[in-house]
Amino acid sequence: MTASYPNPEAPEPGFHSWESISPAKLREIRTSIKFSRFPEHILPMFVAEMDFPVAKEVRDAVSRCVDASDFGYLSEPGELGPAFSEFAKTRWDWEFPAERVRITTDVSVSVVEPLRLVMPKTGGKIGLSTPAYPGFFEMLQEFDAEVVEIPLRFDAGGSAHLDLAAIAAEFKTLNAFILCNPHNPHGAVFTTEELTELAQLATANDVAIIADEIHAPLVYKNTEFVPFGPIAEAADTVCFVGCSASKGWSIPGAKCAVVVGANERSARLLDKLPPEVTTRVSILGLHANIAAFRDGIPWLDRAIERIEANVALFHELLSEQLPEAGFVPPKAGYLAWVDLRNTAIAENPWQALYDHGHVAFGDGKHFGKAGRGFIRVNLACSPETVREAVSRIVTVVKNAPVAR
């Protein structure tokens, strides 16, 4: 029997069917690493891909390319420049010329290629706030530079903030700093005050800022997202902002992202990018991004609504059934950062949950020194999958032998 998505002809985005979509059915029809990396009995909740069906507007845009046999190379952003700048203005009140937009294959490249423009050929230092997206550590291996981990600061309620005092001390010797906002894995959204001070410190110390804002489209309804671009422009900070529809609309394999010079000085540096950075971008991904930013807003808003409900459900169940676990709900995105250091599986929570719970989460140890004892949980799924995840976590912890 061939599995199928929830009825694609249902009124977009078919949320009534998203409520019951199951990983087992998706495994039969999807081929991404989320459903192919681990054996069938493992519940996959590790990589940042949604279980939800892709927006009809995006599917239609890709289908038009397929129908036209439009599979060629790219030489420019085309309509993606205006589409993204319009989205940024409407959504975040960030105005900039569409001509500043460049395209890359993904936001990882939007980080690495600008770094090549500002880092010395040998040596140097690159800073980032930790715990941090594991991909940062992998991509920074391309540089002959020291990676400086600057742990986040936490307030009394457990919310994450930039440790600006520590950043100020490190900026004296850094060449560049990677800002991840909204933060992965915490889902924190940094304030205007934090970002303004960061920009001032960067300008004073001649530190370039690479701002990864890939999760910004997924900021929750009552949370204000402050883009770093206009703050960097006001402070005359060298800054490059990376974003994409890949996370907000769940099209990471489409291989297209943008990078924007926050001011004219930064934009001129981006003019030095080699042509291959553009020609390697997928034309299908380009049109998928245009459709998402221009026509996919209703889908995005309803996706955020579903994600917020899942986060609330996860928080409620975890608090009731495993109060010793630490969890501060994110303000953006669908990733839950769970502290299991006070549980019986603190030594290696990922392995215990994989071996005994048959579930794969993100392993905190890959997020830097500050991530040990944590897991990252993907909540872009059905409520039933959320309940199943909590049940497996609780069962494994409760049945784990107590260390003596």
C-alpha positions, 0 to 999 in steps of 0.5 A: 500500500502506498502512503500519501500526504494529507489531501493536497486538494484540501483548503491550504494548508490542510491543518485538520490533516496535519494534526494526525500526520505520522512519521511512519507514513512519511517514512514511506514517501520521503527520502531525506535524512530525517527518514533514512538515517536511522532504522524504521523503529527509531522515531526521528526528531533530530534534524530541522525538517518539518513533518508538515506538507509544503505550502501549495504556493511553493509546490506550484512554483516548483511544478511550473519550473518542471513543466517548463523544463527550467533546470538551468544555471543562475547568474543573479537573484532575479525576483528573489531580491525584491521578494525578500526585501519586501518580506523583510520590510513588511514582516520586520520593518527592515528596509534596504535596496533589493540590489544588496541581496546576493544568493547562495546555496544555503545559509551555511554558505551565506556564513562561510563565503562572507567570512572568507572576505574578512578573515586573514588567510592564516590565523585569526579568531572567530567567535560564537555564542554557545551552545550553537548549531553544530554546523557552525563548528563543521564549517569553521574547520574550513578556516585556519582560525581559532574558534572562540566559544562565548557561552550565553548568559541566562537570567533568573527565569532561564531565558538566554541572552548574549553575554555582552561583558564576555563578548566585549572582552573577546572582541579585543582579539576577534576578527569575526563573530557569528550571531545566530538570531533567533538562536539555535538551539535555544529559540531565544530572540535577542532584544534591541538593546542587546543587538545595539550594544553588540553592533557598537562593540563590533564597530569599536573593535573592527569585528565583522558580524555574520548574522544567521537569521534563518529562523526569523520567519518563524518568530512567534505571534507575540514576539518582536523580532529585531533584524540585525541589519538596520542596527549594523547599518546605523552603527557602521558595522561590517555585517552580512545577514543570511536568511532563507525560506528553508526553515520557515517553509521547510524546504532545506533541500531546495538549496537557495538562500540570501545574504545581504550586506547590511550597509554599502560597505558590506555590500561592496565586499559581497561584490567580491564573491566568486561567480560560482557562489551564485551559479551553484544555487538551484533554480528550483530553490530560487523560485521556491523561495520567491513563492514562499516570501511573496505568496506563502505568508498565510501558510507560514502564519498557520504553521507558526500557530501549530508550532506554538501549540506543540511547544505549549503541549510539550512544555505542559507534559514535560513539566507534569511528568518530568519536572527535573528536566529543564525547558524554557519554551522558545520564542521562535522556531520549532526546536526545543532545547531540553536540559537533562543534567539533573536526571538519571541519564545525564551522562549521555542522554542522547544514547540512552534515549536512542538505545532504550526509547528508540527515538533520535533527538539532536545530541547536545554534545555537538552544540559545543561545551555548553551543550553536554547533558542536553537534547534538541527536540524537533516539534514541527510534527503532529501533537501525537508525535509530541506526546509520544516523544515525551512519553519515551523521554519519561519512560527512559529516565524513570527506568534508568538505573540510579548512579551510585 
